[in-house]
């Protein structure tokens, strides 16, 4: 009898799958993982990104055939990948269909011909007409092994999941209180680590001694042992709240929690105080720590990571071990970079990827093997130059070395030694090179906007002055390079605004300006045309970047 029922069910499903493509049917993009490093392997034992579609019940069909539909990560090319008509193209009511975003469609119809970037992009599901979008989602910067999905299957609201739920209903599991330590405190910061806004605020460091990453989202932090639930770290951007395995995370005590999820609405008392870290259940104390009265740029921390004894550090060690052995970097420079490469320069795979160039002004070769390079000050050891091939990592005396920022330089260095695990943002960010200690900075540069096919480089090799180049010079001298006309021909005075910070409804510029206003995360907020003042009453409190049409940069604080 069981066999007979199974045959009937199979026949029913087969017949039900032969349906017309109706625009009345709703299929949802349900969950996305754009940074799969240890979450789950595909059927080829690869750690590839994935996304999940969901077919909600109650639509009059038990099975729907996705064949002919398109999925894409590019809104200008909605027909990037068409789902094939085969045994895997059907989706059952109230069930999920998993696709691997691995740019490897030869591995099967559930492997699409594009990859996600963890820096953020979009995903689009389109009807077979190639025009009608069934569903879409845009997402920002993603953290490794944390998915972004609907709060429940088909729900309108989205959230981050520490427990990814591919092929299963979307449901968040409350984290248990993991073993963590408040490891170091700096209450009077004037020139040590700075945050994403280049502000030297007070900070504490949390140490994760476990062999798996931990997301601080949901944990509580307090400066009062009698009130341990003063501030809960939000689950809105895990990129800034995860602590990698056996690593560290700074929490900025600047009362500016509107910035990122590693900023809290508390401050540290320079006269000393207590700290309490509580698990997401609001009951379990994870760690407590007391710190004495501080002095400028002198931290108080555990003598070794997680140890019971604490000492003063005349050289604070934010984001690295308290037992750090300082390795002074060689005198090298970030000399030129391109964050929006559209066929200006191709790598050995004929791909137009972001890049940056290192210049060695010394009369001897410098091997960068073991150096750390990152586009995020909160993740200083994001990518390490491999130590396996010095021929590819050595900058010749008085010469240059090029690195490709294409996310193709992960654990397996899929495209070679000089390909990093991250991309650059044309909307603006930072690039930092550190010595093999992961702490000492060799050089760093930040930018707010990068025009297409223009590089940003030092006016001459090693010069302190930067400009945009029309004629880019990767692995060649910047001396004599063709600069952007506006920058070469204009003698521009600094642009100012007042009041800054603004506590009222408007700010006034020192001259009429045109340009773009960006958030600190690089999102375009507004465009100004020949304005002498600007109404800030509609802006949320925070720090913004204004870039004028003549490429002058101004930081604006709104309170």
RODO-2510 file (C-alpha; in nm, 4 decimals, decimal comma):
residues 559
     n   res          X          Y          Z
     1     x     0,0000     0,0000     0,0000
     2     x     0,2876     0,2393     0,0784
     3     x     0,4418     0,1697    -0,2615
     4     x     0,1074     0,2372    -0,4343
     5     x     0,0747     0,5742    -0,2539
     6     x     0,4294     0,6668    -0,3533
     7     x     0,3576     0,5913    -0,7194
     8     x     0,0421     0,8029    -0,7078
     9     x     0,2284     1,0925    -0,5439
    10     x     0,5109     1,0756    -0,7978
    11     x     0,2634     1,0771    -1,0851
    12     x     0,0778     1,3710    -0,9320
    13     x     0,3952     1,5729    -0,8884
    14     x     0,5053     1,4994    -1,2445
    15     x     0,1726     1,6139    -1,3879
    16     x     0,1579     1,9165    -1,1627
    17     x     0,5006     2,0335    -1,2752
    18     x     0,3800     2,0883    -1,6301
    19     x     0,2276     2,4326    -1,5765
    20     x     0,2153     2,7599    -1,7633
    21     x     0,4269     3,0425    -1,6279
    22     x     0,1729     3,2677    -1,4633
    23     x     0,2598     3,6115    -1,3309
    24     x     0,0057     3,5422    -1,0560
    25     x     0,2447     3,2883    -0,9059
    26     x     0,4806     3,4340    -0,6456
    27     x     0,8272     3,2870    -0,5949
    28     x     1,0444     3,4554    -0,3312
    29     x     1,4160     3,5052    -0,3031
    30     x     1,4280     3,3757     0,0543
    31     x     1,7882     3,3647     0,1781
    32     x     2,1383     3,4541     0,0543
    33     x     2,4868     3,3642     0,1706
    34     x     2,7450     3,5872    -0,0005
    35     x     3,0464     3,4869     0,2086
    36     x     3,0578     3,1091     0,2399
    37     x     3,3899     3,0001     0,3871
    38     x     3,2859     2,7281     0,6319
    39     x     2,9055     2,7096     0,6212
    40     x     2,8375     2,4267     0,3746
    41     x     2,9893     2,2610     0,0681
    42     x     2,8186     2,2018    -0,2630
    43     x     2,8100     1,8626    -0,4328
    44     x     3,1621     1,9240    -0,5670
    45     x     3,3065     1,9870    -0,2186
    46     x     3,3427     2,3616    -0,2866
    47     x     3,2630     2,6387    -0,0391
    48     x     3,0512     2,8426    -0,2786
    49     x     2,8010     3,1203    -0,2136
    50     x     2,4347     3,0293    -0,2494
    51     x     2,0825     3,1621    -0,2602
    52     x     1,7478     3,0004    -0,1910
    53     x     1,4086     3,0425    -0,3591
    54     x     1,0820     2,9730    -0,1780
    55     x     0,7408     2,8744    -0,3243
    56     x     0,4701     2,9652    -0,0692
    57     x     0,1580     2,7505    -0,0417
    58     x    -0,1968     2,8541    -0,1216
    59     x    -0,1415     2,9438    -0,4862
    60     x    -0,3433     2,6602    -0,6402
    61     x    -0,0423     2,4574    -0,7514
    62     x     0,1538     2,1876    -0,5746
    63     x     0,4559     2,2191    -0,8034
    64     x     0,5914     2,5012    -1,0172
    65     x     0,8464     2,4697    -1,2951
    66     x     1,1144     2,7376    -1,2805
    67     x     1,2490     2,6444    -1,6247
    68     x     1,2896     2,9502    -1,8448
    69     x     1,3068     3,1958    -1,5560
    70     x     1,6182     3,4080    -1,5167
    71     x     1,8348     3,4958    -1,2185
    72     x     2,0958     3,7692    -1,2199
    73     x     2,3098     3,9859    -0,9935
    74     x     2,3076     4,2699    -1,2472
    75     x     1,9995     4,4956    -1,2881
    76     x     2,1248     4,6008    -1,6323
    77     x     2,1361     4,2365    -1,7456
    78     x     1,8346     4,0538    -1,6035
    79     x     1,8823     3,7535    -1,8367
    80     x     2,2287     3,6665    -1,7083
    81     x     2,1396     3,3046    -1,6245
    82     x     1,8375     3,1084    -1,7466
    83     x     1,7182     2,8107    -1,5431
    84     x     1,7237     2,4931    -1,7515
    85     x     1,4266     2,2583    -1,7938
    86     x     1,5392     1,9406    -1,6220
    87     x     1,4656     1,7224    -1,3214
    88     x     1,5941     1,9955    -1,0862
    89     x     1,3935     2,2883    -1,2221
    90     x     1,0713     2,2228    -1,0291
    91     x     0,9933     2,3639    -0,6857
    92     x     0,7298     2,2130    -0,4548
    93     x     0,4768     2,4249    -0,2675
    94     x     0,6017     2,5358     0,0776
    95     x     0,9510     2,4132    -0,0103
    96     x     1,2850     2,5663    -0,1128
    97     x     1,5166     2,5462    -0,4116
    98     x     1,8895     2,6053    -0,3564
    99     x     2,1208     2,7555    -0,6195
   100     x     2,4994     2,7870    -0,5957
   101     x     2,6411     3,1256    -0,7022
   102     x     2,9806     2,9941    -0,8101
   103     x     3,0183     3,1135    -1,1704
   104     x     3,0435     2,7468    -1,2645
   105     x     2,7245     2,6518    -1,4505
   106     x     2,9003     2,3541    -1,6117
   107     x     2,8586     2,1814    -1,2739
   108     x     2,4834     2,1588    -1,3219
   109     x     2,1660     2,3611    -1,3678
   110     x     2,1641     2,4697    -1,0012
   111     x     2,5047     2,6344    -1,0431
   112     x     2,4661     2,9824    -1,1929
   113     x     2,7130     3,1751    -1,4069
   114     x     2,7860     3,4521    -1,1570
   115     x     2,9314     3,4954    -0,8085
   116     x     2,8299     3,7261    -0,5288
   117     x     3,0637     3,9854    -0,3877
   118     x     3,0654     4,0162    -0,0101
   119     x     3,0891     4,3945    -0,0564
   120     x     2,7173     4,3970    -0,1443
   121     x     2,5066     4,3868    -0,4599
   122     x     2,1632     4,2583    -0,5708
   123     x     1,9792     3,9480    -0,6853
   124     x     1,6927     3,9438    -0,9343
   125     x     1,4439     3,6677    -1,0277
   126     x     1,2771     3,7376    -1,3614
   127     x     0,9971     3,5749    -1,5606
   128     x     1,0811     3,3961    -1,8909
   129     x     0,9958     3,7177    -2,0782
   130     x     1,3263     3,8561    -1,9420
   131     x     1,1514     4,1746    -1,8290
   132     x     0,9041     4,1041    -1,5492
   133     x     1,0818     4,0834    -1,2134
   134     x     0,9178     3,8315    -0,9793
   135     x     1,1351     3,9237    -0,6843
   136     x     1,4562     4,1103    -0,6054
   137     x     1,6724     4,2068    -0,3116
   138     x     1,9667     4,4427    -0,2679
   139     x     2,2097     4,3744     0,0144
   140     x     2,5057     4,5558     0,1617
   141     x     2,8383     4,4362     0,2920
   142     x     2,8160     4,0777     0,4188
   143     x     3,0025     3,8908     0,6906
   144     x     3,1451     3,5451     0,6348
   145     x     2,9132     3,2498     0,7009
   146     x     2,6195     3,4655     0,8128
   147     x     2,3230     3,4585     0,5775
   148     x     2,0772     3,7351     0,4933
   149     x     1,7194     3,6152     0,4676
   150     x     1,3546     3,6844     0,5285
   151     x     1,2576     3,6709     0,8965
   152     x     1,0334     3,3781     0,8081
   153     x     0,9742     3,2074     0,4726
   154     x     0,8209     3,4680     0,2410
   155     x     0,7988     3,7388     0,5123
   156     x     0,8571     4,0979     0,3965
   157     x     1,1234     4,1797     0,6585
   158     x     1,4860     4,0652     0,6230
   159     x     1,7433     3,9822     0,8895
   160     x     2,0817     3,8152     0,9419
   161     x     2,1065     3,4518     1,0505
   162     x     2,4004     3,3172     1,2501
   163     x     2,2438     2,9765     1,1931
   164     x     2,2030     2,9623     0,8152
   165     x     1,8880     2,7779     0,7078
   166     x     1,9402     2,6613     0,3496
   167     x     1,6702     2,4130     0,2419
   168     x     1,4966     2,4721     0,5767
   169     x     1,2442     2,7240     0,7142
   170     x     1,3977     3,0581     0,8077
   171     x     1,4156     3,0748     1,1861
   172     x     1,6699     3,2453     1,4072
   173     x     1,8164     3,0457     1,6942
   174     x     1,9108     3,2604     1,9950
   175     x     2,2832     3,2338     2,0592
   176     x     2,4148     3,0817     2,3748
   177     x     2,6668     3,2773     2,5778
   178     x     3,0016     3,1724     2,4333
   179     x     3,3384     3,1994     2,6067
   180     x     3,4574     3,5571     2,5499
   181     x     3,6882     3,7957     2,7339
   182     x     3,6947     4,1725     2,7768
   183     x     4,0633     4,1850     2,6911
   184     x     4,1803     4,5477     2,6814
   185     x     4,0443     4,8962     2,7553
   186     x     4,1565     5,2425     2,6411
   187     x     3,9539     5,5211     2,8015
   188     x     4,1695     5,8141     2,6803
   189     x     4,2502     5,7679     2,3126
   190     x     4,4224     6,0553     2,1341
   191     x     4,6365     5,8900     1,8674
   192     x     4,6102     5,5107     1,8769
   193     x     4,3507     5,3200     1,6731
   194     x     4,0875     5,5267     1,4921
   195     x     3,7389     5,4226     1,3863
   196     x     3,5854     5,4265     1,0370
   197     x     3,5373     5,8049     1,0600
   198     x     3,9051     5,8528     1,1518
   199     x     3,8011     5,9525     1,5041
   200     x     4,0145     5,8556     1,8040
   201     x     3,7424     5,7419     2,0421
   202     x     3,7566     5,5310     2,3570
   203     x     3,7384     5,1561     2,2974
   204     x     3,7345     4,8135     2,4524
   205     x     3,8566     4,4928     2,2919
   206     x     3,6692     4,1604     2,3058
   207     x     3,8743     3,8412     2,2613
   208     x     3,7296     3,5245     2,1076
   209     x     3,9428     3,2232     2,2115
   210     x     3,7199     2,9749     2,0263
   211     x     3,7935     2,7940     1,6993
   212     x     3,4799     2,9376     1,5370
   213     x     3,3703     3,2945     1,4750
   214     x     3,1185     3,4510     1,7125
   215     x     2,8717     3,7244     1,6305
   216     x     2,8373     3,9787     1,9103
   217     x     2,4926     4,0770     1,7808
   218     x     2,2439     4,0238     2,0631
   219     x     2,5041     4,0424     2,3399
   220     x     2,4677     4,3108     2,6087
   221     x     2,7437     4,5456     2,7245
   222     x     2,7298     4,7688     3,0303
   223     x     2,9394     5,0011     3,2447
   224     x     2,7332     4,9217     3,5547
   225     x     2,7424     4,5823     3,7286
   226     x     2,3993     4,6581     3,8789
   227     x     2,2500     4,7283     3,5357
   228     x     2,4083     4,4745     3,2968
   229     x     2,1569     4,5312     3,0158
   230     x     2,2454     4,8895     2,9276
   231     x     2,3168     4,8370     2,5568
   232     x     2,2411     4,5458     2,3238
   233     x     2,4549     4,5101     2,0128
   234     x     2,2140     4,5136     1,7169
   235     x     2,1851     4,2446     1,4509
   236     x     2,1848     4,4914     1,1623
   237     x     2,5372     4,4598     1,0221
   238     x     2,7321     4,1496     1,1305
   239     x     3,0295     4,2608     0,9222
   240     x     3,1100     4,4915     1,2147
   241     x     3,0011     4,2624     1,4985
   242     x     3,1555     3,9233     1,4259
   243     x     3,4773     3,8176     1,5941
   244     x     3,6744     3,5679     1,3832
   245     x     3,8025     3,2538     1,5487
   246     x     4,0885     3,3216     1,7928
   247     x     4,0690     3,6898     1,7156
   248     x     3,9519     4,0283     1,8440
   249     x     3,6850     4,2955     1,7947
   250     x     3,6911     4,6587     1,9094
   251     x     3,3771     4,8191     2,0477
   252     x     3,3848     5,1982     2,0287
   253     x     3,2502     5,3688     2,3408
   254     x     3,1680     5,6988     2,1714
   255     x     2,7907     5,7277     2,2269
   256     x     2,7540     5,7096     1,8477
   257     x     2,5747     5,3792     1,7941
   258     x     2,4205     5,5243     1,4777
   259     x     2,7517     5,4672     1,2971
   260     x     2,8051     5,0888     1,2864
   261     x     2,7218     4,7905     1,5049
   262     x     3,0607     4,8116     1,6766
   263     x     2,9720     5,1534     1,8234
   264     x     2,7793     5,1629     2,1513
   265     x     2,5690     5,4335     2,3150
   266     x     2,7967     5,4415     2,6192
   267     x     3,1207     5,6141     2,7170
   268     x     3,4153     5,5101     2,9333
   269     x     3,4966     5,6967     3,2541
   270     x     3,8629     5,8144     3,2394
   271     x     3,8688     5,7823     3,6195
   272     x     3,8093     5,4067     3,5923
   273     x     3,5102     5,1771     3,6094
   274     x     3,3565     4,8360     3,5483
   275     x     3,2447     4,6516     3,2351
   276     x     2,9973     4,3656     3,2032
   277     x     2,9381     4,1446     2,8978
   278     x     2,6104     3,9456     2,9058
   279     x     2,4864     3,6751     2,6695
   280     x     2,1878     3,7316     2,4360
   281     x     1,9571     3,5594     2,6845
   282     x     2,0003     3,8651     2,9085
   283     x     2,0772     3,6408     3,2058
   284     x     2,4188     3,4799     3,1683
   285     x     2,7224     3,6898     3,2573
   286     x     2,9938     3,6158     3,0014
   287     x     3,2692     3,8327     3,1490
   288     x     3,3340     4,1251     3,3842
   289     x     3,6345     4,3542     3,3852
   290     x     3,7492     4,6489     3,5961
   291     x     3,9837     4,9185     3,4707
   292     x     4,1678     5,1920     3,6651
   293     x     4,2036     5,5644     3,5933
   294     x     4,3563     5,6113     3,2512
   295     x     4,6232     5,8227     3,0883
   296     x     4,6484     5,9410     2,7305
   297     x     4,7055     5,6456     2,4974
   298     x     4,7860     5,4007     2,7769
   299     x     4,5581     5,0987     2,7824
   300     x     4,4747     4,8504     3,0578
   301     x     4,4480     4,4878     2,9544
   302     x     4,5008     4,1268     3,0418
   303     x     4,8690     4,0402     3,0656
   304     x     4,8118     3,7739     2,8030
   305     x     4,4889     3,7210     2,6097
   306     x     4,2176     3,5983     2,8462
   307     x     4,4494     3,5706     3,1489
   308     x     4,3294     3,6751     3,4991
   309     x     4,6105     3,9275     3,5557
   310     x     4,5989     4,2752     3,3988
   311     x     4,8667     4,5389     3,3361
   312     x     4,9151     4,8784     3,1728
   313     x     5,0244     4,8869     2,8083
   314     x     5,2282     5,1901     2,7040
   315     x     5,1813     5,0632     2,3476
   316     x     4,8157     4,9560     2,3221
   317     x     4,7457     4,6475     2,1107
   318     x     4,3981     4,6968     1,9581
   319     x     4,2753     4,4063     1,7425
   320     x     4,5881     4,1968     1,8044
   321     x     4,7259     3,9786     2,0820
   322     x     4,8337     4,1443     2,4072
   323     x     5,1540     3,9382     2,3766
   324     x     5,2408     4,1026     2,0474
   325     x     5,5983     4,1023     1,9218
   326     x     5,6351     4,4242     1,7230
   327     x     5,7740     4,3830     1,3694
   328     x     5,8618     4,7198     1,2174
   329     x     5,7547     4,7449     0,8521
   330     x     5,9866     4,8405     0,5705
   331     x     5,9594     5,1899     0,4251
   332     x     5,7112     5,1282     0,1422
   333     x     5,4187     5,3223    -0,0054
   334     x     5,0750     5,2561    -0,1451
   335     x     5,1506     5,4477    -0,4632
   336     x     4,8472     5,4163    -0,6898
   337     x     4,5127     5,2365    -0,6923
   338     x     4,2042     5,1876    -0,9076
   339     x     3,8637     5,1010    -0,7570
   340     x     3,6482     5,1175    -1,0728
   341     x     3,8348     4,9399    -1,3499
   342     x     3,6353     4,9078    -1,6705
   343     x     3,8874     4,7696    -1,9223
   344     x     4,1645     5,0132    -1,8239
   345     x     4,4032     4,7354    -1,7180
   346     x     4,3544     4,3575    -1,7467
   347     x     4,5019     4,0879    -1,5273
   348     x     4,6498     3,7632    -1,6617
   349     x     4,2970     3,6204    -1,6866
   350     x     4,1898     3,9116    -1,9122
   351     x     3,9637     4,0441    -1,6362
   352     x     3,9291     4,4133    -1,5514
   353     x     3,9738     4,4028    -1,1747
   354     x     4,0471     4,6608    -0,9071
   355     x     4,4162     4,6998    -0,8265
   356     x     4,6723     4,8829    -0,6189
   357     x     5,0454     4,9350    -0,6531
   358     x     5,3197     4,9266    -0,3894
   359     x     5,6314     5,1434    -0,4388
   360     x     5,9682     5,0595    -0,2820
   361     x     6,1891     5,3733    -0,2523
   362     x     6,4781     5,1772    -0,1008
   363     x     6,7978     5,0728    -0,2764
   364     x     6,7266     4,7110    -0,1893
   365     x     6,4465     4,4641    -0,2633
   366     x     6,1597     4,4287    -0,0133
   367     x     5,9707     4,1000     0,0162
   368     x     5,6122     4,1607     0,1283
   369     x     5,5526     3,7937     0,2120
   370     x     5,3655     3,7790     0,5434
   371     x     5,2459     4,1419     0,5303
   372     x     4,8767     4,2020     0,5938
   373     x     4,6584     4,4093     0,3618
   374     x     4,3015     4,5135     0,4376
   375     x     4,0298     4,7499     0,3212
   376     x     3,8750     4,7553     0,6681
   377     x     4,0516     4,8973     0,9763
   378     x     3,8320     4,6751     1,1944
   379     x     3,9756     4,3673     1,0222
   380     x     4,3487     4,4465     1,0034
   381     x     4,4540     4,0938     0,9051
   382     x     4,1907     4,0492     0,6353
   383     x     4,4362     3,9166     0,3768
   384     x     4,7971     3,8104     0,4185
   385     x     5,0478     3,8167     0,1349
   386     x     5,1370     3,4486     0,0811
   387     x     5,4816     3,3318     0,1866
   388     x     5,5115     3,0564    -0,0736
   389     x     5,6599     3,2483    -0,3671
   390     x     5,8979     3,5389    -0,2995
   391     x     5,9469     3,5938    -0,6736
   392     x     5,5867     3,7201    -0,6895
   393     x     5,5814     3,9115    -0,3618
   394     x     5,9090     4,1058    -0,3794
   395     x     5,9075     4,4747    -0,4683
   396     x     6,2357     4,5478    -0,6504
   397     x     6,4608     4,8280    -0,5317
   398     x     6,3187     5,1634    -0,6471
   399     x     6,0418     4,9656    -0,8191
   400     x     5,6750     4,8717    -0,8043
   401     x     5,4550     4,5674    -0,7451
   402     x     5,0896     4,5292    -0,8477
   403     x     4,8126     4,3516    -0,6540
   404     x     4,4683     4,2651    -0,7942
   405     x     4,1685     4,3212    -0,5649
   406     x     3,9219     4,0698    -0,7079
   407     x     3,8247     3,8342    -0,4231
   408     x     4,0156     3,5611    -0,6078
   409     x     4,2949     3,5319    -0,3553
   410     x     4,1363     3,3369    -0,0737
   411     x     4,2660     3,0273     0,0999
   412     x     4,3393     2,8542    -0,2272
   413     x     4,4790     3,1584    -0,4156
   414     x     4,2644     3,0568    -0,7099
   415     x     4,4129     3,3168    -0,9446
   416     x     4,7596     3,3545    -0,8027
   417     x     4,9740     3,5040    -0,5306
   418     x     4,8975     3,8691    -0,6135
   419     x     4,5171     3,8414    -0,5986
   420     x     4,3597     3,9530    -0,2706
   421     x     4,0504     3,8220    -0,0938
   422     x     3,8662     4,1556    -0,1225
   423     x     3,7620     4,4177    -0,3754
   424     x     3,7919     4,7960    -0,3530
   425     x     3,4886     5,0240    -0,3334
   426     x     3,4626     5,3057    -0,5843
   427     x     3,2243     5,4788    -0,3406
   428     x     3,5083     5,5114    -0,0913
   429     x     3,6916     5,3232     0,1826
   430     x     4,0447     5,2683     0,3170
   431     x     4,3416     5,0569     0,2155
   432     x     4,5941     4,9647     0,4851
   433     x     4,9234     4,7722     0,4642
   434     x     5,0634     4,6293     0,7885
   435     x     5,3796     4,4451     0,8793
   436     x     5,3728     4,0695     0,9577
   437     x     5,2747     4,1512     1,3169
   438     x     4,9295     4,2487     1,1820
   439     x     4,9437     4,5744     1,3776
   440     x     5,2242     4,8078     1,2688
   441     x     5,1122     5,0191     0,9736
   442     x     5,3435     5,0521     0,6764
   443     x     5,1069     5,2811     0,4850
   444     x     4,7372     5,3642     0,4540
   445     x     4,5131     5,5738     0,2311
   446     x     4,1411     5,6553     0,2248
   447     x     3,9157     5,7940    -0,0473
   448     x     3,5502     5,8873    -0,0855
   449     x     3,4810     5,8441    -0,4564
   450     x     3,6639     5,6910    -0,7513
   451     x     3,5633     5,7812    -1,1090
   452     x     3,5555     5,4999    -1,3639
   453     x     3,8908     5,4176    -1,5268
   454     x     4,0733     5,6874    -1,3319
   455     x     4,3362     5,5837    -1,0844
   456     x     4,4187     5,7636    -0,7617
   457     x     4,7869     5,7996    -0,6917
   458     x     5,0692     6,0030    -0,5468
   459     x     5,1603     6,2979    -0,7703
   460     x     5,5096     6,1530    -0,7887
   461     x     5,6352     5,8236    -0,6490
   462     x     5,6199     5,8396    -0,2693
   463     x     5,4898     6,1997    -0,2667
   464     x     5,2522     6,2987     0,0177
   465     x     5,0157     6,4593    -0,2368
   466     x     4,7511     6,2533    -0,4167
   467     x     4,5678     6,3145    -0,7427
   468     x     4,3560     6,1352    -1,0052
   469     x     4,5342     6,0044    -1,3161
   470     x     4,3757     5,9851    -1,6598
   471     x     4,6789     5,7929    -1,7829
   472     x     4,7143     5,5174    -1,5236
   473     x     5,0621     5,3800    -1,4483
   474     x     5,0333     5,0323    -1,2886
   475     x     5,3848     4,8988    -1,2112
   476     x     5,5391     5,2124    -1,3611
   477     x     5,6462     5,5457    -1,2175
   478     x     5,3797     5,8069    -1,1424
   479     x     5,6299     6,0786    -1,2344
   480     x     5,4998     6,2613    -1,5396
   481     x     5,1673     6,0734    -1,5499
   482     x     4,8703     6,2537    -1,7052
   483     x     4,6512     6,3907    -1,4250
   484     x     4,2840     6,4866    -1,4306
   485     x     4,2458     6,8269    -1,5995
   486     x     4,0459     6,9810    -1,3142
   487     x     4,3177     6,8907    -1,0668
   488     x     4,6117     6,9953    -1,2802
   489     x     4,4765     7,3347    -1,3859
   490     x     4,2970     7,4569    -1,0733
   491     x     4,4615     7,6161    -0,7731
   492     x     4,1795     7,5412    -0,5304
   493     x     4,1462     7,6818    -0,1816
   494     x     4,0136     7,4532     0,0933
   495     x     3,6373     7,4129     0,1138
   496     x     3,4807     7,4771     0,4558
   497     x     3,1344     7,4764     0,6105
   498     x     2,9789     7,6181     0,9252
   499     x     2,8475     7,5339     1,1733
   500     x     3,0275     7,1973     1,1736
   501     x     2,9107     6,9966     1,3637
   502     x     2,5645     7,1211     1,2764
   503     x     2,3032     7,1258     1,5511
   504     x     2,0493     7,3305     1,3567
   505     x     1,8635     7,2947     1,0302
   506     x     2,1266     7,4036     0,7794
   507     x     2,4968     7,4282     0,7041
   508     x     2,6641     7,7054     0,5064
   509     x     2,9465     7,6547     0,2563
   510     x     3,2364     7,8969     0,2195
   511     x     3,1480     7,9285    -0,1523
   512     x     2,8834     7,8016    -0,3936
   513     x     2,9396     7,4332    -0,4635
   514     x     2,8126     7,1408    -0,6679
   515     x     2,8803     6,7807    -0,5799
   516     x     2,7664     6,4648    -0,4021
   517     x     2,6885     6,3994    -0,0361
   518     x     2,7723     6,0465     0,0837
   519     x     2,7158     5,8523     0,4045
   520     x     3,0214     5,7020     0,5758
   521     x     2,9305     5,3660     0,4220
   522     x     2,9614     5,5189     0,0748
   523     x     2,5890     5,5486    -0,0066
   524     x     2,4874     5,8505    -0,2149
   525     x     2,2615     6,0673     0,0040
   526     x     2,2009     6,3750    -0,2135
   527     x     2,3357     6,5802    -0,5038
   528     x     2,3952     6,9545    -0,4785
   529     x     2,3976     7,1999    -0,7699
   530     x     2,5403     7,5497    -0,7209
   531     x     2,4376     7,5655    -0,3561
   532     x     2,5635     7,8089    -0,0886
   533     x     2,3832     7,6280     0,1946
   534     x     2,2208     7,2892     0,2566
   535     x     1,9237     7,1802     0,4704
   536     x     2,0367     6,9006     0,7067
   537     x     1,7098     6,8685     0,9000
   538     x     1,6159     6,5552     0,7015
   539     x     1,9442     6,3795     0,7768
   540     x     1,9887     6,1363     1,0640
   541     x     2,2614     6,2176     1,3136
   542     x     2,6040     6,1104     1,1950
   543     x     2,9041     6,1958     0,9826
   544     x     2,8757     6,2568     0,6070
   545     x     3,1268     6,3116     0,3287
   546     x     3,0762     6,5837     0,0679
   547     x     3,2785     6,5638    -0,2541
   548     x     3,2610     6,8714    -0,4735
   549     x     3,2596     6,8499    -0,8508
   550     x     3,6216     6,9719    -0,8458
   551     x     3,7081     6,6767    -0,6150
   552     x     3,7545     6,8667    -0,2902
   553     x     3,6538     6,6625     0,0133
   554     x     3,4697     6,7835     0,3234
   555     x     3,3543     6,5876     0,6307
   556     x     3,0245     6,7115     0,7772
   557     x     2,8910     6,6143     1,1204
   558     x     2,5168     6,6361     1,1875
   559     x     2,3938     6,6175     1,5453
***
